[in-house]
Amino acid sequence: MTELVLDVITTEAFISVNPRSQNNGLDAFSSTDLGSGNVFVNPIFVGRSKTSTLRNIELTVPYMHDRRFATQEEVVEHYNSGVQAHPTLSPALTDANGNPIQLNLTETQKSALVAFLKKLTDNSISSEVKWNNPFR
């Protein structure tokens, strides 16, 4: 199951294979945070947000579009047991019956996944002068 989810959500460049905004099941319904639904004014976009790269993930804390998770462990736990059934939930996060997929990973598997994510960060990028100011 873990391999399937990683294949679905990333490419070799560690970006989503589907560049459109996705609903990752943070909430069961959207009332104030409409996500892309605010922009496109179409019910199919409600609760969806753009996905970002996993490269340099440690440098982008806090996580999720609304900054609700402070650690990668919290993000992994969300996908492990907290994905909510939302009307626009990404198909990659649903089973054949449209129910949210919960990974149900063991503590060891969750720790291994977080360790893998940490390997995607190049800490030297944060101290590289040419990346410090994008307006130069």
N, CA, C and O atoms as a DFTB+ gen file, in Angstrom:
544 C
 N C O
     1  1       0.828      -1.196       0.000
     2  2       0.000       0.000       0.000
     3  2       0.869       1.255       0.000
     4  3       0.568       2.201      -0.728
     5  1       1.938       1.290       0.795
     6  2       2.786       2.473       0.877
     7  2       3.393       2.810      -0.478
     8  3       3.412       3.974      -0.878
     9  1       3.892       1.794      -1.188
    10  2       4.498       2.048      -2.489
    11  2       3.491       2.673      -3.444
    12  3       3.840       3.571      -4.211
    13  1       2.252       2.210      -3.404
    14  2       1.210       2.733      -4.275
    15  2       0.997       4.216      -4.028
    16  3       0.948       4.999      -4.976
    17  1       0.869       4.613      -2.773
    18  2       0.612       6.017      -2.461
    19  2       1.783       6.884      -2.893
    20  3       1.574       7.955      -3.464
    21  1       3.002       6.449      -2.636
    22  2       4.153       7.254      -3.048
    23  2       4.212       7.369      -4.560
    24  3       4.551       8.434      -5.075
    25  1       3.893       6.303      -5.290
    26  2       3.883       6.365      -6.749
    27  2       2.827       7.338      -7.246
    28  3       3.052       8.050      -8.224
    29  1       1.693       7.376      -6.593
    30  2       0.588       8.218      -7.025
    31  2       0.889       9.685      -6.776
    32  3       0.537      10.535      -7.595
    33  1       1.537      10.000      -5.652
    34  2       1.674      11.409      -5.309
    35  2       2.940      12.067      -5.839
    36  3       3.025      13.295      -5.838
    37  1       3.921      11.302      -6.290
    38  2       5.161      11.948      -6.706
    39  2       5.703      11.381      -8.013
    40  3       5.359      10.275      -8.432
    41  1       6.557      12.176      -8.635
    42  2       7.301      11.745      -9.809
    43  2       8.760      11.661      -9.406
    44  3       9.085      11.795      -8.226
    45  1       9.635      11.444     -10.361
    46  2      11.059      11.408     -10.058
    47  2      11.558      12.752      -9.527
    48  3      12.565      12.803      -8.820
    49  1      10.866      13.831      -9.859
    50  2      11.248      15.158      -9.372
    51  2      10.587      15.474      -8.024
    52  3      10.737      16.581      -7.507
    53  1       9.865      14.520      -7.464
    54  2       9.182      14.663      -6.177
    55  2       8.132      15.763      -6.194
    56  3       7.984      16.527      -5.241
    57  1       7.407      15.820      -7.309
    58  2       6.253      16.697      -7.429
    59  2       5.047      15.828      -7.791
    60  3       5.206      14.684      -8.217
    61  1       3.878      16.357      -7.625
    62  2       2.672      15.603      -7.918
    63  2       2.596      15.241      -9.394
    64  3       2.955      16.041     -10.257
    65  1       2.129      14.038      -9.676
    66  2       1.932      13.643     -11.067
    67  2       0.726      14.356     -11.656
    68  3       0.557      14.397     -12.875
    69  1      -0.112      14.919     -10.792
    70  2      -1.282      15.681     -11.222
    71  2      -1.089      17.123     -10.754
    72  3      -1.278      17.416      -9.574
    73  1      -0.716      18.025     -11.660
    74  2      -0.390      19.396     -11.253
    75  2      -1.599      20.234     -10.832
    76  3      -1.433      21.347     -10.332
    77  1      -2.788      19.723     -11.025
    78  2      -3.971      20.484     -10.628
    79  2      -4.126      20.474      -9.116
    80  3      -3.521      19.651      -8.430
    81  1      -4.930      21.382      -8.603
    82  2      -5.167      21.399      -7.162
    83  2      -5.903      20.132      -6.743
    84  3      -6.724      19.596      -7.488
    85  1      -5.593      19.667      -5.542
    86  2      -6.137      18.419      -5.022
    87  2      -6.703      18.631      -3.619
    88  3      -6.279      19.535      -2.899
    89  1      -7.648      17.804      -3.245
    90  2      -8.170      17.798      -1.888
    91  2      -7.528      16.622      -1.172
    92  3      -7.755      15.469      -1.536
    93  1      -6.723      16.913      -0.150
    94  2      -5.999      15.860       0.547
    95  2      -6.680      15.416       1.842
    96  3      -6.038      14.823       2.709
    97  1      -7.963      15.700       1.974
    98  2      -8.731      15.157       3.078
    99  2      -8.460      15.767       4.432
   100  3      -8.628      15.110       5.459
   101  1      -8.039      17.028       4.443
   102  2      -7.799      17.688       5.734
   103  2      -9.084      17.864       6.523
   104  3      -9.077      17.756       7.749
   105  1     -10.186      18.135       5.835
   106  2     -11.461      18.379       6.486
   107  2     -12.566      17.599       5.782
   108  3     -12.460      17.283       4.597
   109  1     -13.627      17.293       6.526
   110  2     -14.752      16.563       5.948
   111  2     -15.645      17.472       5.110
   112  3     -16.350      16.999       4.219
   113  1     -15.619      18.773       5.392
   114  2     -16.376      19.731       4.583
   115  2     -15.658      21.068       4.613
   116  3     -14.832      21.319       5.491
   117  1     -15.974      21.915       3.661
   118  2     -15.339      23.227       3.554
   119  2     -16.398      24.298       3.724
   120  3     -17.354      24.367       2.951
   121  1     -16.228      25.136       4.741
   122  2     -17.188      26.223       4.934
   123  2     -16.511      27.582       4.765
   124  3     -17.021      28.439       4.044
   125  1     -15.381      27.786       5.415
   126  2     -14.688      29.070       5.272
   127  2     -13.452      28.953       4.389
   128  3     -13.106      29.907       3.691
   129  1     -12.782      27.809       4.403
   130  2     -11.600      27.596       3.576
   131  2     -12.027      26.819       2.341
   132  3     -12.085      25.589       2.359
   133  1     -12.322      27.536       1.279
   134  2     -12.813      26.903       0.057
   135  2     -11.701      26.478      -0.893
   136  3     -11.964      25.847      -1.916
   137  1     -10.470      26.820      -0.561
   138  2      -9.346      26.447      -1.413
   139  2      -9.483      27.041      -2.800
   140  3      -9.816      28.217      -2.947
   141  1      -9.226      26.230      -3.820
   142  2      -9.335      26.684      -5.202
   143  2     -10.757      27.074      -5.568
   144  3     -10.979      27.759      -6.566
   145  1     -11.717      26.644      -4.769
   146  2     -13.111      27.028      -4.986
   147  2     -13.314      28.523      -4.871
   148  3     -14.259      29.065      -5.445
   149  1     -12.431      29.208      -4.128
   150  2     -12.492      30.670      -4.046
   151  2     -12.116      31.315      -5.368
   152  3     -12.615      32.387      -5.709
   153  1     -11.245      30.666      -6.103
   154  2     -10.742      31.226      -7.356
   155  2     -11.636      30.854      -8.530
   156  3     -12.007      31.709      -9.334
   157  1     -11.977      29.582      -8.621
   158  2     -12.689      29.088      -9.790
   159  2     -14.209      29.104      -9.642
   160  3     -14.924      28.880     -10.619
   161  1     -14.705      29.361      -8.451
   162  2     -16.139      29.449      -8.175
   163  2     -16.900      28.294      -8.848
   164  3     -17.847      28.494      -9.609
   165  1     -16.446      27.103      -8.534
   166  2     -17.046      25.895      -9.074
   167  2     -16.976      24.843      -7.968
   168  3     -15.901      24.619      -7.413
   169  1     -18.086      24.195      -7.634
   170  2     -18.104      23.239      -6.525
   171  2     -17.062      22.129      -6.617
   172  3     -16.640      21.601      -5.589
   173  1     -16.642      21.770      -7.814
   174  2     -15.659      20.700      -7.955
   175  2     -14.283      21.100      -7.387
   176  3     -13.464      20.232      -7.083
   177  1     -14.034      22.403      -7.246
   178  2     -12.751      22.882      -6.731
   179  2     -12.761      23.174      -5.232
   180  3     -11.714      23.471      -4.656
   181  1     -13.913      23.095      -4.605
   182  2     -14.011      23.411      -3.171
   183  2     -13.150      22.449      -2.361
   184  3     -13.225      21.232      -2.529
   185  1     -12.339      23.013      -1.488
   186  2     -11.484      22.217      -0.615
   187  2     -10.196      21.740      -1.250
   188  3      -9.428      21.015      -0.618
   189  1      -9.947      22.129      -2.474
   190  2      -8.724      21.711      -3.162
   191  2      -7.659      22.800      -3.073
   192  3      -7.962      23.993      -3.092
   193  1      -6.416      22.365      -2.977
   194  2      -5.281      23.288      -2.935
   195  2      -4.163      22.735      -3.803
   196  3      -4.087      21.534      -4.059
   197  1      -3.309      23.626      -4.244
   198  2      -2.173      23.223      -5.061
   199  2      -1.205      22.402      -4.214
   200  3      -0.960      22.711      -3.048
   201  1      -0.670      21.366      -4.814
   202  2       0.332      20.566      -4.113
   203  2       1.716      21.078      -4.476
   204  3       1.941      21.554      -5.589
   205  1       2.627      20.979      -3.543
   206  2       3.981      21.465      -3.792
   207  2       4.962      20.298      -3.815
   208  3       4.601      19.158      -3.524
   209  1       6.177      20.594      -4.158
   210  2       7.224      19.583      -4.233
   211  2       7.589      19.057      -2.846
   212  3       7.397      19.730      -1.833
   213  1       8.112      17.852      -2.830
   214  2       8.650      17.285      -1.594
   215  2      10.140      17.605      -1.451
   216  3      10.733      17.356      -0.401
   217  1      10.738      18.151      -2.498
   218  2      12.151      18.523      -2.416
   219  2      12.317      19.635      -1.392
   220  3      11.545      20.593      -1.354
   221  1      13.339      19.483      -0.567
   222  2      13.644      20.454       0.491
   223  2      12.471      20.639       1.455
   224  3      12.229      21.741       1.947
   225  1      11.761      19.570       1.714
   226  2      10.556      19.600       2.535
   227  2      10.814      20.114       3.953
   228  3       9.941      20.752       4.542
   229  1      11.976      19.850       4.498
   230  2      12.259      20.322       5.859
   231  2      12.352      21.840       5.942
   232  3      12.228      22.411       7.025
   233  1      12.569      22.494       4.807
   234  2      12.719      23.948       4.796
   235  2      11.386      24.669       4.610
   236  3      11.356      25.898       4.552
   237  1      10.295      23.931       4.516
   238  2       9.008      24.559       4.211
   239  2       7.990      24.452       5.345
   240  3       6.789      24.594       5.117
   241  1       8.460      24.203       6.551
   242  2       7.577      24.097       7.710
   243  2       6.925      25.453       7.990
   244  3       7.589      26.465       7.765
   245  1       5.721      25.551       8.447
   246  2       4.767      24.479       8.714
   247  2       4.136      23.968       7.425
   248  3       4.265      24.577       6.363
   249  1       3.457      22.846       7.543
   250  2       2.969      22.122       6.381
   251  2       1.471      22.276       6.147
   252  3       0.711      22.629       7.049
   253  1       1.080      22.005       4.929
   254  2      -0.265      22.109       4.378
   255  2      -0.550      23.564       4.018
   256  3       0.117      24.478       4.502
   257  1      -1.530      23.760       3.177
   258  2      -1.825      25.101       2.675
   259  2      -2.220      26.059       3.804
   260  3      -2.024      27.269       3.689
   261  1      -2.767      25.527       4.877
   262  2      -3.200      26.383       5.990
   263  2      -2.240      26.325       7.174
   264  3      -2.536      26.857       8.244
   265  1      -1.098      25.685       6.984
   266  2      -0.031      25.638       7.968
   267  2      -0.438      24.925       9.266
   268  3       0.048      25.284      10.339
   269  1      -1.294      23.953       9.184
   270  2      -1.814      23.313      10.399
   271  2      -0.877      22.297      11.029
   272  3      -1.026      21.988      12.211
   273  1       0.083      21.768      10.282
   274  2       0.984      20.765      10.843
   275  2       2.385      21.341      11.009
   276  3       2.950      21.909      10.074
   277  1       2.935      21.186      12.203
   278  2       4.251      21.732      12.516
   279  2       5.380      20.759      12.192
   280  3       6.535      21.169      12.081
   281  1       5.059      19.479      12.041
   282  2       6.110      18.481      11.815
   283  2       5.720      17.535      10.678
   284  3       4.548      17.392      10.331
   285  1       6.737      16.903      10.119
   286  2       6.491      15.893       9.095
   287  2       5.767      14.686       9.700
   288  3       4.980      14.023       9.024
   289  1       6.036      14.414      10.957
   290  2       5.353      13.316      11.634
   291  2       3.844      13.548      11.667
   292  3       3.064      12.611      11.499
   293  1       3.439      14.795      11.883
   294  2       2.001      15.111      11.882
   295  2       1.397      14.910      10.492
   296  3       0.273      14.427      10.363
   297  1       2.142      15.281       9.462
   298  2       1.653      15.088       8.086
   299  2       1.495      13.602       7.789
   300  3       0.473      13.175       7.252
   301  1       2.503      12.823       8.137
   302  2       2.431      11.377       7.906
   303  2       1.253      10.785       8.676
   304  3       0.546       9.924       8.152
   305  1       1.034      11.231       9.904
   306  2      -0.092      10.711      10.683
   307  2      -1.425      11.083      10.036
   308  3      -2.376      10.303      10.086
   309  1      -1.501      12.266       9.433
   310  2      -2.721      12.637       8.710
   311  2      -3.038      11.604       7.629
   312  3      -4.160      11.104       7.552
   313  1      -2.043      11.286       6.792
   314  2      -2.272      10.319       5.726
   315  2      -2.406       8.891       6.269
   316  3      -3.028       8.038       5.635
   317  1      -1.833       8.642       7.419
   318  2      -1.918       7.322       8.027
   319  2      -3.305       7.020       8.590
   320  3      -3.818       5.913       8.427
   321  1      -3.911       8.011       9.256
   322  2      -5.178       7.718       9.944
   323  2      -6.188       8.862       9.947
   324  3      -7.268       8.720      10.520
   325  1      -5.862       9.988       9.324
   326  2      -6.734      11.142       9.464
   327  2      -7.386      11.692       8.209
   328  3      -8.031      12.738       8.275
   329  1      -7.247      11.034       7.076
   330  2      -7.845      11.538       5.843
   331  2      -9.366      11.532       5.983
   332  3      -9.967      10.506       6.304
   333  1      -9.977      12.687       5.738
   334  2     -11.423      12.859       5.896
   335  2     -12.150      12.668       4.560
   336  3     -11.626      12.995       3.495
   337  1     -13.346      12.140       4.648
   338  2     -14.184      11.952       3.452
   339  2     -14.791      13.296       3.084
   340  3     -15.699      13.775       3.763
   341  1     -14.308      13.896       2.036
   342  2     -14.790      15.183       1.534
   343  2     -15.380      14.937       0.148
   344  3     -14.890      14.068      -0.573
   345  1     -16.409      15.671      -0.241
   346  2     -16.996      15.457      -1.575
   347  2     -16.001      15.598      -2.728
   348  3     -16.196      14.989      -3.780
   349  1     -14.936      16.391      -2.550
   350  2     -13.963      16.561      -3.625
   351  2     -12.620      15.900      -3.304
   352  3     -11.597      16.268      -3.883
   353  1     -12.615      14.935      -2.395
   354  2     -11.383      14.242      -2.022
   355  2     -10.704      13.668      -3.262
   356  3     -11.358      13.085      -4.126
   357  1      -9.397      13.840      -3.339
   358  2      -8.619      13.348      -4.476
   359  2      -8.842      11.859      -4.679
   360  3      -8.804      11.093      -3.716
   361  1      -9.074      11.438      -5.910
   362  2      -9.252      10.003      -6.189
   363  2      -8.067       9.159      -5.730
   364  3      -8.239       7.982      -5.412
   365  1      -6.871       9.737      -5.689
   366  2      -5.693       9.001      -5.236
   367  2      -5.804       8.625      -3.759
   368  3      -5.083       7.748      -3.283
   369  1      -6.699       9.283      -3.041
   370  2      -6.859       9.019      -1.608
   371  2      -8.156       8.286      -1.291
   372  3      -8.573       8.235      -0.134
   373  1      -8.793       7.720      -2.306
   374  2     -10.032       6.989      -2.089
   375  2      -9.913       5.551      -2.576
   376  3      -9.146       5.248      -3.491
   377  1     -10.685       4.676      -1.947
   378  2     -10.725       3.289      -2.406
   379  2     -11.760       3.152      -3.517
   380  3     -12.317       4.151      -3.973
   381  1     -12.016       1.944      -3.948
   382  2     -12.948       1.699      -5.054
   383  2     -14.370       2.148      -4.739
   384  3     -15.151       2.407      -5.655
   385  1     -14.714       2.244      -3.462
   386  2     -16.054       2.680      -3.049
   387  2     -16.133       4.173      -2.743
   388  3     -17.177       4.668      -2.317
   389  1     -15.020       4.897      -2.961
   390  2     -14.998       6.335      -2.699
   391  2     -14.713       6.703      -1.259
   392  3     -14.820       7.872      -0.888
   393  1     -14.351       5.726      -0.439
   394  2     -14.022       5.993       0.965
   395  2     -12.559       6.398       1.090
   396  3     -11.726       5.959       0.297
   397  1     -12.237       7.235       2.084
   398  2     -10.842       7.634       2.260
   399  2      -9.941       6.438       2.548
   400  3     -10.316       5.522       3.280
   401  1      -8.766       6.463       1.969
   402  2      -7.759       5.442       2.247
   403  2      -6.980       5.880       3.474
   404  3      -6.510       7.016       3.550
   405  1      -6.849       4.999       4.410
   406  2      -5.992       5.216       5.578
   407  2      -4.819       4.250       5.412
   408  3      -5.037       3.068       5.149
   409  1      -3.596       4.721       5.558
   410  2      -2.436       3.865       5.321
   411  2      -2.251       2.804       6.398
   412  3      -1.776       1.704       6.114
   413  1      -2.623       3.128       7.625
   414  2      -2.487       2.178       8.739
   415  2      -1.063       1.651       8.878
   416  3      -0.847       0.452       9.056
   417  1      -0.100       2.557       8.795
   418  2       1.306       2.179       8.929
   419  2       1.648       1.902      10.387
   420  3       1.012       2.432      11.298
   421  1       2.651       1.074      10.594
   422  2       3.173       0.844      11.943
   423  2       4.049       2.033      12.329
   424  3       4.385       2.860      11.481
   425  1       4.416       2.120      13.590
   426  2       5.316       3.197      14.039
   427  2       6.641       3.127      13.284
   428  3       7.201       4.159      12.915
   429  1       7.139       1.927      13.057
   430  2       8.401       1.747      12.324
   431  2       8.271       2.250      10.891
   432  3       9.170       2.923      10.387
   433  1       7.173       1.932      10.239
   434  2       6.950       2.384       8.865
   435  2       6.804       3.900       8.796
   436  3       7.321       4.530       7.874
   437  1       6.106       4.487       9.761
   438  2       5.967       5.950       9.773
   439  2       7.322       6.614       9.975
   440  3       7.630       7.610       9.321
   441  1       8.122       6.075      10.865
   442  2       9.464       6.632      11.096
   443  2      10.323       6.513       9.846
   444  3      11.081       7.427       9.522
   445  1      10.211       5.397       9.145
   446  2      10.976       5.205       7.905
   447  2      10.534       6.192       6.832
   448  3      11.364       6.709       6.084
   449  1       9.242       6.455       6.752
   450  2       8.737       7.405       5.765
   451  2       9.241       8.814       6.069
   452  3       9.652       9.532       5.158
   453  1       9.214       9.213       7.325
   454  2       9.730      10.534       7.703
   455  2      11.231      10.611       7.419
   456  3      11.714      11.638       6.942
   457  1      11.968       9.548       7.703
   458  2      13.405       9.532       7.415
   459  2      13.648       9.700       5.917
   460  3      14.565      10.417       5.517
   461  1      12.839       9.048       5.092
   462  2      12.950       9.206       3.643
   463  2      12.694      10.658       3.239
   464  3      13.454      11.225       2.454
   465  1      11.639      11.255       3.767
   466  2      11.320      12.645       3.437
   467  2      12.459      13.581       3.815
   468  3      12.765      14.520       3.081
   469  1      13.079      13.330       4.944
   470  2      14.208      14.166       5.382
   471  2      15.378      14.080       4.398
   472  3      16.126      15.043       4.231
   473  1      15.529      12.929       3.753
   474  2      16.611      12.758       2.774
   475  2      16.390      13.603       1.524
   476  3      17.317      13.774       0.732
   477  1      15.197      14.129       1.332
   478  2      14.895      14.939       0.155
   479  2      15.284      16.408       0.335
   480  3      15.062      17.230      -0.554
   481  1      15.864      16.727       1.488
   482  2      16.242      18.107       1.774
   483  2      17.744      18.310       1.633
   484  3      18.543      17.555       2.186
   485  1      18.110      19.338       0.886
   486  2      19.496      19.768       0.750
   487  2      19.647      21.004       1.621
   488  3      19.293      22.108       1.209
   489  1      20.169      20.818       2.817
   490  2      20.275      21.927       3.758
   491  2      21.216      23.036       3.300
   492  3      21.124      24.160       3.795
   493  1      22.110      22.748       2.374
   494  2      23.033      23.784       1.903
   495  2      22.300      24.873       1.124
   496  3      22.795      25.994       1.011
   497  1      21.128      24.550       0.590
   498  2      20.386      25.535      -0.201
   499  2      19.972      26.743       0.646
   500  3      19.876      27.857       0.132
   501  1      19.729      26.524       1.933
   502  2      19.286      27.626       2.792
   503  2      20.399      28.613       3.106
   504  3      20.127      29.748       3.497
   505  1      21.639      28.200       2.941
   506  2      22.750      29.112       3.199
   507  2      23.423      29.596       1.919
   508  3      24.348      30.405       1.986
   509  1      22.993      29.131       0.782
   510  2      23.568      29.533      -0.501
   511  2      23.146      30.958      -0.828
   512  3      21.952      31.242      -0.922
   513  1      24.103      31.852      -1.000
   514  2      23.836      33.268      -1.224
   515  2      22.935      33.511      -2.432
   516  3      22.043      34.357      -2.373
   517  1      23.154      32.790      -3.515
   518  2      22.368      33.047      -4.728
   519  2      20.887      32.733      -4.554
   520  3      20.080      33.157      -5.381
   521  1      20.501      31.999      -3.503
   522  2      19.089      31.696      -3.273
   523  2      18.486      32.538      -2.157
   524  3      17.286      32.435      -1.904
   525  1      19.270      33.358      -1.490
   526  2      18.784      34.155      -0.359
   527  2      17.813      35.249      -0.752
   528  3      16.888      35.543       0.004
   529  1      17.997      35.866      -1.927
   530  2      17.167      36.974      -2.326
   531  2      16.727      36.794      -3.781
   532  3      17.529      36.985      -4.695
   533  1      15.471      36.432      -4.003
   534  2      15.020      36.182      -5.374
   535  2      14.876      37.452      -6.208
   536  3      14.622      37.371      -7.410
   537  1      15.033      38.617      -5.595
   538  2      14.837      39.881      -6.302
   539  2      16.149      40.530      -6.723
   540  3      16.150      41.696      -7.116
   541  1      17.234      39.828      -6.655
   542  2      18.545      40.371      -7.080
   543  2      18.640      40.423      -8.564
   544  3      19.662      40.848      -9.103
